[in-house]
Amino acid sequence: DTRLTSKDDVSAKLHPALQGLSARATAGNYRDNSVTAIGGFVEVYVTLLDDSDARLAELNGLGAEVKAHVRSSKRVLLRIAVTRLEDLARLEFVRFVSPHSA
């Protein structure tokens, strides 16, 4: 199983601006200085411990769309539902999730 269970582990992997975003994104929209959610989706940078094709397929399994992938730094730009951010952070191969604009 590639999921973590500790809430502390999940919080440590999510940039503070992304924590609790689904509650703030009323009607799926939210904007502040570091994050923008439109239609319930947000673009985030994700630093991975493993960026193999199998792991990228797991990201797609969350309904995430890989917009860009930099293999040299194991970093991807994802478009993902704000309601799936904690699920994303629970994946053991995810190191950190930050807003696209941060």
C-alpha positions, 0 to 999 in steps of 0.5 A: 500500500502506498498510502500514509495514515498519519494526519501529521505526515499529510500536513507536513507534505502540504504547503500551508496555503493548500491545507484545508483548501477544499473547505475554503473553496466555496462553489469550487472557487478560491483565490489568494496570494499563493493559490487559485482554485477554479471549478474545484481544481487547482494546479500544484507542483509535486516533488516526488521520491519516485517519478516512474511511469507506474507512480505517474499512473497512480497520480492519474488514478486520483484524477490528476492531470500531469501538465508538465514533468521535469524528470531531472528534479522528479517534479510534476505540475498537476491539475487536481481536484481540491478535494483530492489534495490530502489523498495526494499527500498520503501517497508515500512517494510524494515528498511535497505539494506546493501551489503553482504560484508559490 
